[in-house]
Amino acid sequence: MFTLMVESSMKFSVGELTPKQQTLSWFTPSGQVTMPITNHSNHESRFLIEGADARGECSFEFQAPGESVSLAKRIELRVQPGDTAVVLVHITPLSRRLVSLIKPTHFCTITTTMLDGRPTPRTVLTRLRSAPLIGPGLIALAMICLLAMTGLVLQRVSVNRTPSDFKLAQGNKTNQAAPVNSRFLSSAEATAVAAAKNKLDEASTGEMSYDEIFREIAQMHDLDWRLLAEQAYQESRLDPLAIGVSNEVGLMQILPSTWTEWAPKAGVSDPFDPYSNVLVAATYLVFLRDYFGSLGYTEEYWMLVAYNWGPNNLRQLLEENEGWAQVPVKTRRYALEILRATEANSAYH
């Protein structure tokens, strides 16, 4: 379990929720997570614990250690000095989808406030996915069955046609243009057709599509290509010539200072070239992921926060033992929207 680093002056710490993410089946109404709270002060302290999700789609119930009854919305807890209390949290989606190609994701936060001394509240994040009753597997099976039945019906209709039907159909074809067939072309014509086809193939493969760019670069850097694609959409709406208000450039809206530092490391020079722009962004993302991961912040949303808000801002916030709740709302929304879209798109690829 990872516990937030605290200075001696801090009075309490909150560990990460366990598990950090989970998926509920249709027949599982709610998820359960545990959260440890450690009192570092020299006296008994009271804590207020509350739950929330970004879209107000979940309800929360809290169960104190040794208690059998859960309290809705919030709970007050007393913890002795030097002790750790583990709180059980029940998270229930308020509505479930009967039929869906994706599993809706709920990003939930649990905030703990020490009521004695008023130190800064601590906020931790968990991810809850709720599966529909009829998901992608059953939908795909139903489509396969429908196609199979359609094929059987068409086959039966074809078998039951009379000889006169075939004659009539053949008669109707006499006025139609015959398809081009290489067997009826002269050698010179066949050579011309082959040359034209080769030129078309070269034109279609001369430049990489965005899909190919994201996939190739993501594989090189052990990133999810869907995350790169969604980030590019959030940053520039996939416009390689976009310039932001702070002179951010290209698909991934890279700051000039960031480009100057990281483009040589990626071995590129043109910020408006889609491949080069995404390559620099991916190289920078890997650095942010590894740096903050070495500090214990391994979740993808910290990497995205650092990219959007700046690593120095995030590092200063974490050094002050602040958390998710202190990240600017715009940056939190940026990170969560990318992660939601990434998970949603994974259902289609």
RODRENVEX-869076 format. One record per residue (C-alpha): x, y, z; residue in three letters. Coordinates in steps of 0.001 Angstrom, whole numbers, plus 500000, padded with zeros to 6 digits. Layout:
BEGIN
((X, Y, Z), "ALA");
...
REM end
This chain:
BEGIN
((500000, 500000, 500000), "MET");
((501276, 503447, 499099), "PHE");
((500945, 506103, 501793), "THR");
((501367, 509785, 501122), "LEU");
((504667, 511211, 502413), "MET");
((504131, 513606, 505325), "VAL");
((506337, 516059, 507111), "GLU");
((506636, 515894, 510895), "SER");
((504458, 518989, 511143), "SER");
((501549, 517259, 509387), "MET");
((498939, 515749, 511692), "LYS");
((497491, 512910, 509602), "PHE");
((497911, 510961, 506392), "SER");
((495562, 509010, 504146), "VAL");
((496556, 505927, 502181), "GLY");
((495364, 505055, 498693), "GLU");
((491985, 503429, 498247), "LEU");
((492109, 499658, 497771), "THR");
((491331, 498613, 495128), "PRO");
((492129, 501675, 493036), "LYS");
((489775, 500487, 490297), "GLN");
((487133, 497798, 489902), "GLN");
((484380, 496662, 487550), "THR");
((480875, 495845, 488772), "LEU");
((478872, 493150, 487044), "SER");
((475190, 493778, 486372), "TRP");
((474302, 491666, 489421), "PHE");
((476697, 493499, 491767), "THR");
((474947, 496671, 492947), "PRO");
((477898, 498409, 494575), "SER");
((481657, 498355, 494926), "GLY");
((483675, 498350, 498128), "GLN");
((486991, 500027, 498841), "VAL");
((489050, 500428, 501998), "THR");
((490891, 503579, 503056), "MET");
((493451, 503814, 505898), "PRO");
((493677, 507006, 507971), "ILE");
((496669, 507515, 510287), "THR");
((496619, 510036, 513136), "ASN");
((500137, 511504, 513515), "HIS");
((499150, 513978, 516230), "SER");
((499694, 513423, 519969), "ASN");
((496002, 513456, 520854), "HIS");
((492738, 511827, 519825), "GLU");
((491406, 513465, 516677), "SER");
((488093, 513612, 514860), "ARG");
((487875, 513169, 511095), "PHE");
((485081, 513964, 508638), "LEU");
((485002, 511655, 505577), "ILE");
((482917, 512456, 502482), "GLU");
((482537, 510966, 499017), "GLY");
((481813, 512521, 495632), "ALA");
((482043, 511754, 491933), "ASP");
((482554, 514186, 489084), "ALA");
((479073, 513724, 487603), "ARG");
((476964, 513004, 490693), "GLY");
((476154, 509504, 489444), "GLU");
((477072, 507549, 492604), "CYS");
((476031, 507335, 496244), "SER");
((478462, 506678, 499101), "PHE");
((478157, 504836, 502410), "GLU");
((480888, 504659, 505051), "PHE");
((481486, 501992, 507659), "GLN");
((483785, 502681, 510602), "ALA");
((486124, 499974, 511976), "PRO");
((484231, 497550, 514221), "GLY");
((480840, 498896, 513156), "GLU");
((478211, 496845, 511291), "SER");
((476053, 499779, 510169), "VAL");
((476968, 501987, 507200), "SER");
((476302, 505720, 507229), "LEU");
((475260, 507496, 504045), "ALA");
((477058, 510448, 502460), "LYS");
((479553, 511147, 505259), "ARG");
((480960, 509866, 508527), "ILE");
((482759, 511283, 511552), "GLU");
((485521, 509119, 512971), "LEU");
((487702, 509296, 516080), "ARG");
((491267, 507992, 515844), "VAL");
((493695, 507650, 518755), "GLN");
((497193, 509199, 518462), "PRO");
((499556, 507038, 516443), "GLY");
((496745, 504685, 515342), "ASP");
((495505, 503819, 511859), "THR");
((491782, 503335, 511210), "ALA");
((490636, 501537, 508062), "VAL");
((487298, 502801, 506759), "VAL");
((485128, 500686, 504456), "LEU");
((483443, 502672, 501681), "VAL");
((480478, 501390, 499641), "HIS");
((480069, 503110, 496251), "ILE");
((476806, 502522, 494378), "THR");
((476000, 503809, 490853), "PRO");
((472589, 505471, 490937), "LEU");
((471590, 504127, 487508), "SER");
((472766, 501229, 485351), "ARG");
((472578, 500751, 481594), "ARG");
((470609, 497777, 480338), "LEU");
((472288, 497689, 476912), "VAL");
((475607, 499331, 476084), "SER");
((478758, 498755, 474047), "LEU");
((480899, 500261, 476826), "ILE");
((481203, 500060, 480590), "LYS");
((480528, 503540, 482019), "PRO");
((483342, 504761, 484260), "THR");
((482837, 506732, 487473), "HIS");
((485793, 508678, 488896), "PHE");
((485130, 508934, 492623), "CYS");
((486974, 510923, 495275), "THR");
((487010, 510401, 499039), "ILE");
((487975, 513488, 501070), "THR");
((489138, 513307, 504698), "THR");
((489136, 516444, 506858), "THR");
((490690, 516625, 510330), "MET");
((488250, 518582, 512482), "LEU");
((490854, 519412, 515147), "ASP");
((493443, 521975, 514065), "GLY");
((492021, 522334, 510537), "ARG");
((494963, 521034, 508476), "PRO");
((494542, 520690, 504720), "THR");
((492014, 517969, 503739), "PRO");
((493337, 514868, 501938), "ARG");
((491631, 513547, 498808), "THR");
((492157, 510173, 497125), "VAL");
((490725, 508905, 493840), "LEU");
((489274, 505564, 492738), "THR");
((487781, 504365, 489449), "ARG");
((484552, 502343, 489259), "LEU");
((483185, 500765, 486067), "ARG");
((479653, 499340, 485839), "SER");
((478930, 496642, 483285), "ALA");
((475548, 496639, 481457), "PRO");
((473283, 493598, 481451), "LEU");
((473755, 493241, 477710), "ILE");
((477286, 494199, 476785), "GLY");
((479505, 494023, 473692), "PRO");
((479788, 490219, 473836), "GLY");
((476044, 489540, 473809), "LEU");
((475427, 492255, 471222), "ILE");
((478061, 490728, 468936), "ALA");
((476559, 487250, 469442), "LEU");
((473090, 488552, 468594), "ALA");
((474398, 490175, 465407), "MET");
((476138, 486950, 464389), "ILE");
((472919, 484988, 464928), "CYS");
((470955, 487572, 462946), "LEU");
((473419, 487408, 460060), "LEU");
((473336, 483609, 460115), "ALA");
((469537, 483588, 459992), "MET");
((469553, 486131, 457166), "THR");
((471988, 483943, 455231), "GLY");
((469768, 480881, 455676), "LEU");
((466714, 482810, 454475), "VAL");
((468538, 484070, 451385), "LEU");
((469845, 480604, 450657), "GLN");
((466341, 479133, 450860), "ARG");
((464987, 481842, 448543), "VAL");
((467771, 481091, 446056), "SER");
((467051, 477343, 446108), "VAL");
((463335, 477880, 445549), "ASN");
((463753, 480015, 442392), "ARG");
((462428, 478456, 439193), "THR");
((464420, 478019, 435913), "PRO");
((462364, 480824, 434370), "SER");
((463608, 483165, 437112), "ASP");
((467205, 482461, 436099), "PHE");
((466450, 483002, 432412), "LYS");
((464756, 486298, 433182), "LEU");
((467703, 487408, 435320), "ALA");
((470165, 486469, 432581), "GLN");
((468105, 488367, 430025), "GLY");
((468213, 491496, 432171), "ASN");
((472013, 491335, 432251), "LYS");
((472440, 491591, 428499), "THR");
((472119, 495361, 428513), "ASN");
((474573, 495861, 431395), "GLN");
((478207, 496853, 430874), "ALA");
((480586, 493944, 431367), "ALA");
((483066, 494300, 434244), "PRO");
((486731, 494872, 433391), "VAL");
((488599, 491578, 433386), "ASN");
((492335, 491279, 432847), "SER");
((491825, 488189, 430659), "ARG");
((490297, 490406, 427938), "PHE");
((493004, 493102, 428051), "LEU");
((495915, 493291, 425671), "SER");
((499386, 493024, 427197), "SER");
((499917, 496791, 426796), "ALA");
((496581, 497571, 428494), "GLU");
((497310, 495135, 431329), "ALA");
((500686, 496802, 431886), "THR");
((499053, 500249, 432044), "ALA");
((496444, 499057, 434573), "VAL");
((499166, 497511, 436755), "ALA");
((501221, 500718, 436674), "ALA");
((498209, 502819, 437667), "ALA");
((497477, 500481, 440572), "LYS");
((501059, 500718, 441792), "ASN");
((500900, 504534, 441768), "LYS");
((497659, 504441, 443769), "LEU");
((499209, 502120, 446349), "ASP");
((502249, 504389, 446671), "GLU");
((500039, 507447, 447195), "ALA");
((497982, 505744, 449906), "SER");
((501039, 504589, 451843), "THR");
((503289, 507576, 451259), "GLY");
((502095, 509275, 454496), "GLU");
((501020, 507683, 457766), "MET");
((497483, 508178, 458989), "SER");
((496904, 509585, 462467), "TYR");
((495817, 506126, 463583), "ASP");
((499131, 504652, 462421), "GLU");
((501110, 507475, 464036), "ILE");
((499472, 507041, 467435), "PHE");
((499787, 503252, 467349), "ARG");
((503451, 503219, 466330), "GLU");
((504624, 505881, 468774), "ILE");
((502565, 504446, 471632), "ALA");
((504123, 501033, 471087), "GLN");
((507608, 502584, 471088), "MET");
((507001, 504254, 474459), "HIS");
((504736, 501717, 476201), "ASP");
((501737, 504058, 476152), "LEU");
((498095, 503469, 475261), "ASP");
((497639, 504752, 471696), "TRP");
((494034, 505628, 472491), "ARG");
((495228, 507928, 475269), "LEU");
((497565, 509719, 472839), "LEU");
((494757, 510077, 470312), "ALA");
((492310, 511449, 472888), "GLU");
((494933, 513836, 474224), "GLN");
((495602, 515133, 470724), "ALA");
((491867, 515703, 470273), "TYR");
((491619, 517543, 473594), "GLN");
((494661, 519679, 472818), "GLU");
((494134, 520702, 469184), "SER");
((491047, 518917, 467840), "ARG");
((493580, 517035, 465676), "LEU");
((494794, 520185, 463927), "ASP");
((498560, 519826, 463211), "PRO");
((498882, 523572, 462510), "LEU");
((497165, 524738, 465699), "ALA");
((498829, 527490, 467761), "ILE");
((497613, 528145, 471307), "GLY");
((497364, 531367, 473313), "VAL");
((500764, 530664, 474902), "SER");
((502243, 529708, 471511), "ASN");
((501699, 525991, 472060), "GLU");
((502133, 524270, 468714), "VAL");
((500883, 521292, 466768), "GLY");
((498680, 518303, 467474), "LEU");
((499754, 517970, 471114), "MET");
((500018, 521749, 471762), "GLN");
((503612, 521649, 473005), "ILE");
((505049, 524781, 474622), "LEU");
((508054, 526290, 472814), "PRO");
((510270, 525748, 475876), "SER");
((509205, 522102, 476082), "THR");
((509806, 521625, 472357), "TRP");
((513270, 523204, 472585), "THR");
((514233, 520808, 475395), "GLU");
((512663, 517575, 474174), "TRP");
((512739, 517730, 470362), "ALA");
((516527, 517085, 470224), "PRO");
((516067, 514093, 472540), "LYS");
((513408, 512726, 470189), "ALA");
((515560, 513489, 467144), "GLY");
((513035, 515739, 465346), "VAL");
((512892, 519413, 464369), "SER");
((509499, 520289, 462819), "ASP");
((506783, 520967, 465436), "PRO");
((504072, 521109, 462773), "PHE");
((504864, 517642, 461442), "ASP");
((502243, 515353, 463067), "PRO");
((504613, 512438, 463624), "TYR");
((507340, 514647, 465120), "SER");
((504884, 516478, 467359), "ASN");
((503351, 513303, 468769), "VAL");
((506808, 511752, 469196), "LEU");
((508019, 514664, 471317), "VAL");
((504810, 514628, 473373), "ALA");
((505134, 510881, 473990), "ALA");
((508800, 511248, 475002), "THR");
((507824, 513992, 477441), "TYR");
((504862, 511979, 478783), "LEU");
((507108, 509006, 479529), "VAL");
((509455, 511304, 481473), "PHE");
((506521, 512672, 483510), "LEU");
((505135, 509181, 484096), "ARG");
((508480, 507836, 485316), "ASP");
((509362, 510893, 487398), "TYR");
((506116, 511088, 489349), "PHE");
((505915, 507302, 489444), "GLY");
((509259, 507287, 491283), "SER");
((507600, 509513, 493903), "LEU");
((504768, 507015, 494302), "GLY");
((502225, 508708, 492040), "TYR");
((501874, 505979, 489432), "THR");
((498328, 506606, 488171), "GLU");
((497962, 507929, 484620), "GLU");
((496015, 510985, 485734), "TYR");
((499101, 512406, 487481), "TRP");
((501041, 512190, 484209), "MET");
((498251, 514058, 482414), "LEU");
((497993, 516648, 485174), "VAL");
((501728, 517323, 484921), "ALA");
((501491, 517654, 481121), "TYR");
((498598, 520118, 481292), "ASN");
((499438, 522086, 484447), "TRP");
((503224, 521795, 484418), "GLY");
((505480, 519405, 486366), "PRO");
((506832, 522157, 488630), "ASN");
((503334, 523128, 489745), "ASN");
((502426, 519520, 490461), "LEU");
((505694, 518785, 492271), "ARG");
((505245, 521824, 494510), "GLN");
((501680, 520775, 495325), "LEU");
((502766, 517249, 496261), "LEU");
((505711, 518490, 498311), "GLU");
((503200, 520486, 500362), "GLU");
((501340, 517210, 500937), "ASN");
((498363, 518426, 498948), "GLU");
((496342, 516086, 496732), "GLY");
((493838, 515717, 493924), "TRP");
((491385, 518214, 495432), "ALA");
((493963, 520998, 495184), "GLN");
((494636, 520452, 491464), "VAL");
((492853, 523169, 489413), "PRO");
((489369, 522153, 488308), "VAL");
((490178, 522722, 484631), "LYS");
((493191, 520413, 484823), "THR");
((491250, 517730, 486688), "ARG");
((488543, 517853, 484030), "ARG");
((491182, 517637, 481299), "TYR");
((492739, 514480, 482762), "ALA");
((489457, 512742, 483552), "LEU");
((487926, 513457, 480137), "GLU");
((490947, 511917, 478408), "ILE");
((490829, 508836, 480641), "LEU");
((487047, 508429, 480163), "ARG");
((487318, 508704, 476391), "ALA");
((490277, 506310, 476355), "THR");
((488328, 503668, 478256), "GLU");
((485233, 504189, 476122), "ALA");
((487223, 503819, 472909), "ASN");
((488874, 500635, 474128), "SER");
((485481, 498942, 473749), "ALA");
((485573, 499557, 469990), "TYR");
((489216, 498596, 469294), "HIS");
REM end
